[in-house]
Amino acid sequence: MLRVHLAAAEAAAIEAVCDELAQRYDTVESAEFQQESRVYAEELPRRIRSALHDFRSSERSAAFVLSGFPVPDDKIGPTPRHWADKPVPSPTLRQDIAFFLIASVLGEPIGWATQQDGYIMHDVFPIKGHEHEQIGFGSAELLTWHTEDAFHPLRTDYLGLMCLRNPDKVETTLADVADVKIDDATRRILTQERFYILPDNSHRQREGEEVDNTEAVPADDRVAALRRRSRRQVERALSAPEPVAVLFGDAESPYLRIDPYYMADAQGDEEQAALDTVGEAIDAAMTGVTLEPGDICLIDNYRAVHGRKPFRARFDGTDRWLRRLNVTRDLRKSRGSRLDARSRVIY
């Protein structure tokens, strides 16, 4: 895991860029802000951009943690009760901008029409009534390690997490595929396209609620058609998933695509035995990071799995609160699933 701590002058320089943008935009969901973000990302301190470029190009680590950006606890407000509670402007606007710009050095932040109503920047905090679910709003259960959106061919290249609050020191779990040791026979099976990964619950329904959100927002004909197609794709992935390989890419340094919770009971005996073997190896390689306010953790979604240790939520405005971004290295590969070239929302 690569770690970089902002010097005071670097944090101040990033704050100055954020202050300028905060005078013009009241949310990072603004399409105009998103268009400008890559330009302003070039104004981040050179040492930070250099470290991020090295992380992106060298692939010598599966995670990058940048720390030292200020998050004043008395000014960001209470941890929300629900992700739909998004005041504009947000009390965390400057932190949101900083996170967005830093993530933009790696690529383009994207969102999903089937998650959190198509917002680009997501919230991660406990929601009452969902303590035992395998989604970001759970708390009481171990969030099983997984590849983010493993079932989807347009899954993110990088998962970004920015900590706003973590009073209980809840650990984010991580394992780098480079540290996973398995026998050659198991490796051969895992490289074959014979495994099935089902959509996770965040794509099947609105996160934190009991209803499907693919028709939640009134839409014109084009958007409505894309929403219907998106829902059909999820339904098809549930009823007739396409077989995929768990390990792929370079044979000596493979990428990883796996989500055990949503692969259970969908495999043949030999495939399940291979999954059990690699699962034990991933458990043995598991490490973690306890994010502090202001920490930004960028996870290579092709090389690492991640999860979260369980904790007891209080639901009193003081619980763990993260922001989340999905970042793609190649926006064009999703063009057929976005409304237009500038849109960042995948249907």
URRA-V437822 format. One record per backbone hydrogen bond with DSSP energy under -1.0 kcal/mol. NH is the residue of the N-H (numbers start at 1). CO is the residue of the C=O. E is the energy in kcal/mol with one decimal. If there is no record, write none. Layout:
nh->NH co->CO e->E
nh->NH co->CO e->E
This chain:
nh->2 co->63 e->-2.5
nh->4 co->65 e->-2.7
nh->6 co->67 e->-3.2
nh->11 co->7 e->-2.6
nh->12 co->8 e->-2.2
nh->13 co->9 e->-2.0
nh->14 co->10 e->-2.2
nh->15 co->11 e->-2.4
nh->16 co->12 e->-2.0
nh->17 co->13 e->-1.7
nh->18 co->14 e->-2.4
nh->19 co->15 e->-2.8
nh->20 co->16 e->-1.9
nh->21 co->17 e->-2.1
nh->22 co->18 e->-2.6
nh->24 co->21 e->-1.3
nh->25 co->21 e->-2.4
nh->30 co->27 e->-1.1
nh->34 co->30 e->-2.4
nh->35 co->31 e->-1.8
nh->36 co->32 e->-1.6
nh->37 co->33 e->-1.4
nh->40 co->36 e->-2.2
nh->41 co->37 e->-2.2
nh->43 co->40 e->-1.8
nh->44 co->41 e->-1.5
nh->49 co->45 e->-2.1
nh->50 co->46 e->-2.9
nh->51 co->47 e->-2.0
nh->52 co->48 e->-2.2
nh->53 co->49 e->-2.6
nh->54 co->50 e->-2.1
nh->55 co->51 e->-2.1
nh->56 co->52 e->-2.3
nh->57 co->53 e->-2.7
nh->58 co->54 e->-2.6
nh->64 co->298 e->-2.1
nh->65 co->2 e->-2.9
nh->66 co->296 e->-2.9
nh->67 co->4 e->-2.3
nh->75 co->72 e->-2.0
nh->79 co->317 e->-2.3
nh->85 co->82 e->-1.5
nh->86 co->84 e->-1.8
nh->93 co->90 e->-1.7
nh->96 co->92 e->-2.9
nh->97 co->93 e->-2.6
nh->98 co->94 e->-2.2
nh->99 co->95 e->-2.5
nh->100 co->96 e->-2.5
nh->101 co->97 e->-2.7
nh->102 co->98 e->-2.4
nh->103 co->99 e->-2.6
nh->104 co->100 e->-1.8
nh->105 co->102 e->-1.1
nh->106 co->103 e->-1.4
nh->108 co->328 e->-2.8
nh->110 co->326 e->-2.6
nh->111 co->344 e->-2.6
nh->113 co->346 e->-2.8
nh->115 co->112 e->-1.6
nh->118 co->115 e->-2.0
nh->119 co->116 e->-2.1
nh->122 co->324 e->-2.7
nh->124 co->322 e->-2.4
nh->127 co->137 e->-2.1
nh->130 co->127 e->-2.0
nh->133 co->130 e->-1.5
nh->135 co->133 e->-1.2
nh->138 co->135 e->-2.0
nh->139 co->131 e->-2.2
nh->141 co->131 e->-1.3
nh->143 co->308 e->-2.4
nh->146 co->306 e->-1.7
nh->147 co->258 e->-2.8
nh->150 co->147 e->-1.3
nh->152 co->149 e->-1.8
nh->155 co->152 e->-1.6
nh->157 co->327 e->-1.5
nh->158 co->327 e->-2.2
nh->159 co->299 e->-2.5
nh->160 co->325 e->-3.4
nh->161 co->297 e->-2.6
nh->162 co->323 e->-2.4
nh->163 co->295 e->-2.5
nh->164 co->321 e->-2.7
nh->165 co->321 e->-1.7
nh->169 co->166 e->-1.7
nh->172 co->289 e->-2.8
nh->174 co->287 e->-2.5
nh->175 co->305 e->-1.8
nh->177 co->303 e->-3.2
nh->179 co->176 e->-2.2
nh->180 co->177 e->-1.4
nh->187 co->183 e->-2.2
nh->188 co->184 e->-2.4
nh->189 co->185 e->-1.7
nh->190 co->186 e->-2.4
nh->191 co->187 e->-1.3
nh->192 co->189 e->-1.6
nh->194 co->192 e->-2.0
nh->195 co->244 e->-2.1
nh->198 co->262 e->-2.5
nh->203 co->200 e->-1.7
nh->205 co->201 e->-1.8
nh->206 co->211 e->-3.9
nh->209 co->206 e->-2.3
nh->216 co->213 e->-1.4
nh->224 co->220 e->-3.0
nh->225 co->221 e->-2.4
nh->226 co->222 e->-2.0
nh->227 co->223 e->-2.7
nh->228 co->224 e->-2.4
nh->229 co->225 e->-2.3
nh->230 co->226 e->-2.6
nh->231 co->227 e->-2.5
nh->232 co->228 e->-2.4
nh->233 co->229 e->-2.4
nh->234 co->230 e->-2.1
nh->235 co->231 e->-2.6
nh->236 co->232 e->-2.8
nh->237 co->233 e->-2.4
nh->238 co->234 e->-1.4
nh->239 co->235 e->-2.3
nh->240 co->236 e->-3.3
nh->244 co->195 e->-2.7
nh->246 co->190 e->-1.8
nh->247 co->190 e->-2.2
nh->248 co->255 e->-1.5
nh->255 co->248 e->-3.5
nh->256 co->302 e->-2.6
nh->257 co->246 e->-2.0
nh->262 co->259 e->-1.3
nh->263 co->260 e->-1.4
nh->264 co->260 e->-1.1
nh->266 co->263 e->-1.7
nh->272 co->268 e->-2.7
nh->273 co->269 e->-2.2
nh->274 co->270 e->-1.9
nh->275 co->271 e->-2.3
nh->276 co->272 e->-2.5
nh->277 co->273 e->-2.0
nh->278 co->274 e->-2.5
nh->279 co->275 e->-2.4
nh->280 co->276 e->-2.0
nh->281 co->277 e->-1.8
nh->282 co->278 e->-2.5
nh->283 co->279 e->-2.4
nh->284 co->280 e->-1.9
nh->285 co->281 e->-1.3
nh->287 co->174 e->-3.7
nh->289 co->172 e->-2.6
nh->294 co->163 e->-3.0
nh->295 co->292 e->-2.7
nh->296 co->66 e->-2.9
nh->297 co->161 e->-3.2
nh->298 co->64 e->-3.1
nh->299 co->159 e->-3.1
nh->300 co->62 e->-2.9
nh->301 co->157 e->-2.4
nh->303 co->300 e->-1.3
nh->304 co->300 e->-2.2
nh->305 co->175 e->-1.8
nh->306 co->146 e->-2.1
nh->307 co->173 e->-1.8
nh->308 co->143 e->-1.6
nh->309 co->171 e->-2.6
nh->311 co->139 e->-2.7
nh->321 co->165 e->-2.9
nh->322 co->124 e->-2.6
nh->323 co->162 e->-2.5
nh->324 co->122 e->-2.3
nh->325 co->160 e->-2.3
nh->327 co->158 e->-2.6
nh->328 co->108 e->-2.6
nh->334 co->331 e->-1.5
nh->335 co->332 e->-2.1
nh->337 co->334 e->-2.4
nh->338 co->335 e->-1.4
nh->346 co->111 e->-2.8
nh->347 co->337 e->-3.1
